Structure formats: structure tokens, C-alpha cells
Amino acid sequence: MLGLGIDLVDIDDVTASLQRFGDRFTGRVFTPEELAQGRAPRWLACCFAAKEAALKSFSGAGPSLAGLSLRSLALVAGESGGRPVLRLGEGAAQAAQAAGLAQLDVEVSVTGHHALAVAVASFEL
């Protein structure tokens, strides 16, 4: 079974959230690993879009993945500047294993105003 998720984030919305809520916003949405890679709105919009796309790709996998939070996933830069990788935190990894997740791929694209992410989750039947 395959799951597909897509998300589009307006970078100006991320900028506004950073200005209005600051650490409250970043602490609720992003992992320390993501924040260590940068706090620029452009990067954070990519992280947000990738996480949302991944969560959407899990939607048909059953209740074990339904309760995952944005902080249970982390977008990290790929090796040598390669494509980014979405890592699952410990609890998310256990839930994904229980749901039969075999592979999760994410692709991110960014323009001057938007970050777009597509996630494909492959589940063992």
C-alpha cells in the first residue's frame, strides 16, 4: 500500500508566526535538530511542509499513526547537500513500525514565497 501526502506553506505565514509567537511557535512545531540547522523562515517552511505531507501520507495507515505530532518528525539536510530526509522520533518510529511502514520518501521545493513538499509512504501489507 502506498500513501501520498502533499503540503504547500506560505513563507510569509511562517515569518508572521515567528514574529508573533517566537519560541512558543518553534517549540511546538520544530525539533531541536531542525532548529540547529537554521531558523530562517524559508527553512522552517520547508520543515513544516514536509512534516504535514508525511502526516497526510500516513492517513490510511490506521490509528497507530493518527496521533503523531509535528515534533515527532524532523526534516534534516541530506548528506553532502543531497535531498532532505525525514526522520521519525522514537515514538513515531515505533508507531510506524507497528503500522507496517517500510519506507518514507519526501521531496521539498521552495520558491520565493512558498515551500512545497510531497511525501510517499510505503506500507507492507
Secondary structure, DSSP 8 states (H G I E B T S, - for coil): -EEEEEEEEEHHHHHHHHHHHTHHHHHHH--HHHHHT---HHHHHHHHHHHHHHHHHTTTS-HHHHT--GGGEEEE--GGG-S-EEEE-HHHHHHHHHHTEEEEEEEEEE-SSEEEEEEEEEE--
